[in-house]
Amino acid sequence: MIKIGKQRLLIGLLVLAMILTACGGAGGGEAKTIRVYASWPLQGGMLPIGDGMRNSAKLALKHYLEDHGGTGPAGFSVEVIFNDDASPVTGSWDGTVEAEIAQKCVNDPLCLVYFGTYNSGAAKVSSPITNTAGMAHITPANTYPGLTWPCPTCAEDEPGIYRPSGVQTYFRTNGNDFYQGYAAASWSVCEGVEKVYILDDRQLYGKGVADAMETHAKEIGLEVVGHEGVESTDIDFRSLMGKIEVSGATLVYGGFVIDSGGVQVVQQMANLGLFDKGIKFMGPDGLVDAALIDQVGGVDVIGDGNVLLTFPGLAPEQVRDLSDKGKRFYDGYVQEYGNAPDAWDSYAYQSTLVILDSIERAAAKGEVTRGAILQAMKETDFEGVTGRIQFDENGDPRQSSMGGFEVRDGKIVPLAPISGDMHTSCP
């Protein structure tokens, strides 16, 4: 992991290298084609999630064209270029690859919007690049709060370090990890947990959500008996499992994504009998992936009710039942791809619609440039598949929901909504 001093230097050098190219015009005003560069992992353990988000973006564009007589916004043809920001060596996101993709977009005069990333750490690399270029950057999945606002558990210079231009250019339609971590702590209390052992993958996302969970746990009287960072390469966690067992914890909270150690922790909790002793596992949205069950070893290993998951938004089934637009997305996805959408798919679909809507409104004012689309995105106000979409001054949604899940019968089953204050009156 890059230490913070080196990370600042890396970002500074990247931004410096970008200034000359970014200061040029967007070059999209006369073009018949507008390009949107998308960036997230499309290989390794992340492939199912990456494929789902790519499918959803394509479906959103298809639905937009159906609704507009086959014509793109203001007559432009919108081309979404899907890029893989994962390293072919590790299969996980790579900062150098992500920087190259963002730079490629900046250097392409037809690229007017950047669509990414999945991993919050990757956005930490690309968002200063797109910010310097003055273009709208919208994520289908980033949840780290410091990318948009100076939360209590964020680094001191966040989010300013990601905005070298001094202007806010980054958006998300989902909630963030600060509130997700708070909701996890409150939900734990409602589940009868008195002691929790916290783990994280030492990465921006995993540690961020774990720190938020710990902060709120201490505020509401949930005893934190341990907090350790682990590496995904630490396959043998027997010593750690022993420490957890003697700690008295009845819950292990793990800040992980599907390819950063969470699978191994759940697997060894099962294999070493912690589930049989009543110790459950709870993790964040980075583990809300159907592949989790297979990678752990199947239904017999993960069992029923042993694994709880949180999500900074609505489950696809909840999106389907929320409105006609949500039903169109869900049913359309099933019809187009032959399977139900996963957790982040509805937000990839929704973010794509935000991009198209912003281009349309920018054109209505007579200009289709990076700056015009950015301004239009700031003024977004329409009914999306998860409800009304508006952004605050930080680029965060003005309203968002949190969901709780349970692994049961080999499926990740959505439960009732959760929140950071539910402990005051548990359902």
Secondary structure as GFF3:
##gff-version 3
##sequence-region A 1 427
A	DSSP	alpha_helix	4	22	.	.	.	ID=ss1
A	DSSP	beta_strand	33	39	.	.	.	ID=ss2
A	DSSP	three_ten_helix	44	46	.	.	.	ID=ss3
A	DSSP	alpha_helix	47	67	.	.	.	ID=ss4
A	DSSP	three_ten_helix	73	75	.	.	.	ID=ss5
A	DSSP	beta_strand	77	83	.	.	.	ID=ss6
A	DSSP	alpha_helix	95	107	.	.	.	ID=ss7
A	DSSP	beta_strand	111	116	.	.	.	ID=ss8
A	DSSP	alpha_helix	120	132	.	.	.	ID=ss9
A	DSSP	beta_strand	136	139	.	.	.	ID=ss10
A	DSSP	three_ten_helix	145	147	.	.	.	ID=ss11
A	DSSP	three_ten_helix	160	162	.	.	.	ID=ss12
A	DSSP	beta_strand	170	172	.	.	.	ID=ss13
A	DSSP	alpha_helix	177	190	.	.	.	ID=ss14
A	DSSP	beta_strand	195	200	.	.	.	ID=ss15
A	DSSP	alpha_helix	204	219	.	.	.	ID=ss16
A	DSSP	beta_strand	223	229	.	.	.	ID=ss17
A	DSSP	alpha_helix	238	247	.	.	.	ID=ss18
A	DSSP	beta_strand	251	255	.	.	.	ID=ss19
A	DSSP	alpha_helix	262	271	.	.	.	ID=ss20
A	DSSP	beta_strand	280	283	.	.	.	ID=ss21
A	DSSP	three_ten_helix	285	287	.	.	.	ID=ss22
A	DSSP	alpha_helix	291	296	.	.	.	ID=ss23
A	DSSP	alpha_helix	299	302	.	.	.	ID=ss24
A	DSSP	beta_strand	307	311	.	.	.	ID=ss25
A	DSSP	alpha_helix	316	322	.	.	.	ID=ss26
A	DSSP	alpha_helix	324	337	.	.	.	ID=ss27
A	DSSP	alpha_helix	345	364	.	.	.	ID=ss28
A	DSSP	alpha_helix	370	378	.	.	.	ID=ss29
A	DSSP	beta_strand	381	384	.	.	.	ID=ss30
A	DSSP	beta_strand	387	390	.	.	.	ID=ss31
A	DSSP	beta_strand	403	408	.	.	.	ID=ss32
A	DSSP	beta_strand	411	417	.	.	.	ID=ss33
A	DSSP	three_ten_helix	422	425	.	.	.	ID=ss34
###
